Amino acid sequence: MDTILVVNAGSSSLKFDVFAVGTALTKLVKGQLESIGTTPHFAVKNAKGEQVVNRSYSSGDVPDLASAMHHVGAWLRTNMRISLSRLAIGSSMAGRTTRARCVLISTSWRSLSDMYRLRRFGILRRGVRRYGFHGLSYEYVAGRLREVAPDIARGRVIVAHLGNGASMCALRDGQSLECTFGLDGP
């Protein structure tokens, strides 16, 4: 693989980073298509942080995540000239309900896969820590809580992640016990 595309599909945005693979990862571009379905806006910056794309759409042009994935995929194919046979894609999912988001992400993935003629590989669930879709946020909060309030961190804590996608996670001694998002899918 020569290039890695990392996609984070939220409830109203699609964020992505593209990296070149060599002796180290080198970020090529970072972008997002936000306010999907309302006032969609597509922005991309190069590795130097310079604006490459700054475009607004009407809500009908990008009504859902699948069309956002299509727009981003088309831009990447046309402008990045990535060797598609040497491309790896990783994705993160976030949203309101696990099953609905998994189905939507799967549909969006198919759209991008068809465009790029990609194969999809799953990961083993064994050994996956259960933090839900906002896992990095919860992992950070658990770590900071150990630093600023160690007595509280050793007990039972409920943490809420609020934004366009919202979830909650129950922690005991800094370990996730349960979350409103899980790893189940269709």
C-alpha positions in Angstrom: 0.0 0.0 0.0 1.2 3.5 -0.9 -1.6 5.6 0.5 -3.9 5.5 3.5 -7.3 7.2 3.6 -8.7 7.6 7.1 -12.5 8.5 7.2 -14.5 9.6 10.2 -18.2 9.7 9.4 -20.3 11.5 11.9 -24.0 12.3 12.1 -23.6 15.5 10.0 -20.0 15.5 8.7 -17.5 13.4 6.9 -13.9 14.1 7.9 -10.8 12.5 6.2 -7.1 12.5 6.1 -4.9 11.1 3.3 -1.4 9.8 4.2 1.5 8.7 2.0 3.2 5.6 3.3 7.0 5.5 3.2 9.6 5.1 6.0 7.1 7.2 7.9 3.5 8.4 7.3 3.3 11.7 5.6 0.0 13.6 5.7 -1.0 14.8 2.2 -4.3 16.4 2.8 -7.0 16.8 5.5 -10.6 17.7 4.7 -14.2 17.6 5.7 -17.6 17.9 4.3 -19.7 19.3 7.1 -23.4 20.3 7.6 -24.5 17.4 5.4 -28.2 17.8 4.5 -28.5 21.4 5.6 -25.7 23.8 4.4 -23.0 21.4 3.1 -19.5 22.9 3.0 -16.4 21.0 1.6 -13.0 22.1 2.7 -9.5 20.6 2.1 -6.1 21.7 3.3 -2.7 20.4 2.1 0.1 19.3 4.4 1.2 22.9 4.8 -2.2 23.9 6.1 -3.0 25.8 2.9 -6.6 25.8 1.7 -7.0 23.7 -1.4 -10.8 23.5 -1.6 -13.4 25.8 0.0 -16.8 25.1 -1.5 -20.4 25.3 -0.4 -23.3 23.2 -1.8 -27.0 23.4 -1.6 -28.7 20.9 0.8 -30.0 18.9 -2.1 -26.5 18.4 -3.6 -25.4 16.6 -0.4 -28.5 15.3 1.4 -26.9 12.4 3.3 -23.7 10.6 4.2 -23.7 8.4 1.2 -23.7 11.4 -1.2 -21.0 13.1 1.0 -18.9 9.9 0.6 -19.5 10.1 -3.1 -18.4 13.8 -3.4 -15.3 13.2 -1.3 -14.4 10.0 -3.2 -14.8 11.8 -6.6 -12.6 14.7 -5.4 -9.9 12.3 -4.2 -9.9 10.3 -7.4 -9.7 13.4 -9.6 -7.4 15.5 -7.6 -5.1 13.2 -5.6 -4.3 10.8 -8.4 -3.8 8.0 -5.9 -2.9 4.5 -7.2 -6.1 2.9 -6.2 -4.6 -0.6 -6.2 -2.3 0.6 -3.5 -4.9 2.3 -1.3 -5.9 1.3 2.3 -9.0 2.8 3.9 -9.8 3.0 7.6 -13.0 4.3 9.0 -14.5 5.4 12.3 -18.2 5.5 13.0 -20.2 7.9 15.1 -23.9 8.7 15.4 -27.1 8.4 17.2 -28.0 4.7 17.0 -25.6 1.9 16.5 -27.6 -0.3 14.0 -28.8 2.6 11.9 -25.3 4.2 11.7 -23.7 0.8 10.8 -26.2 0.3 8.0 -25.6 3.9 6.7 -21.8 3.5 7.0 -22.1 0.2 5.2 -24.1 1.8 2.4 -21.6 4.7 2.2 -18.6 2.3 2.2 -20.3 0.4 -0.8 -20.5 3.7 -2.6 -16.8 4.4 -2.2 -15.9 0.8 -2.8 -17.8 0.7 -6.1 -16.1 4.0 -7.1 -12.6 2.7 -6.3 -13.2 -1.1 -6.8 -12.0 -1.8 -3.3 -12.2 -4.9 -1.1 -13.3 -4.7 2.5 -11.6 -6.4 5.4 -13.1 -6.7 8.9 -11.2 -6.7 12.2 -11.4 -9.3 14.9 -13.5 -8.2 17.8 -11.5 -10.1 20.3 -9.4 -7.8 22.5 -11.3 -4.6 21.4 -11.8 -2.3 24.3 -15.5 -1.3 24.6 -15.5 2.5 24.5 -18.1 2.9 21.7 -17.9 5.2 18.8 -16.5 8.1 20.9 -13.8 5.9 22.3 -10.9 8.3 21.9 -12.9 11.0 23.8 -13.7 8.6 26.6 -10.2 7.3 26.8 -8.9 10.8 27.1 -11.4 11.7 29.8 -10.5 8.5 31.8 -6.8 9.4 31.6 -7.3 13.1 32.6 -9.7 12.0 35.4 -6.9 9.8 36.9 -4.6 12.9 36.8 -6.9 15.5 38.2 -9.2 13.5 40.5 -7.7 10.1 41.2 -10.2 9.2 44.0 -13.1 9.8 41.7 -11.4 8.0 38.8 -11.2 4.8 41.0 -14.9 4.8 41.5 -17.9 4.7 39.2 -18.2 7.6 36.7 -20.6 8.3 33.8 -19.1 10.4 31.0 -21.2 12.1 28.3 -19.9 13.0 24.8 -22.2 15.7 23.4 -22.2 17.1 19.9 -23.9 16.3 16.6 -23.4 12.7 17.7 -23.9 12.0 21.4 -23.2 9.1 23.7 -22.5 8.1 27.3 -20.0 5.7 28.8 -20.0 4.1 32.3 -16.5 3.8 33.8 -15.3 1.9 36.9 -11.7 2.4 37.9 -11.1 4.1 34.5 -12.3 1.0 32.6 -15.3 1.2 30.3 -18.1 -1.1 31.5 -21.0 -0.1 29.2 -21.7 2.6 26.6 -24.7 3.7 24.6 -22.9 2.7 21.4 -21.5 -0.7 21.0 -19.7 -2.9 18.5 -22.7 -4.7 17.1 -23.7 -4.2 13.5 -26.1 -5.6 10.9 
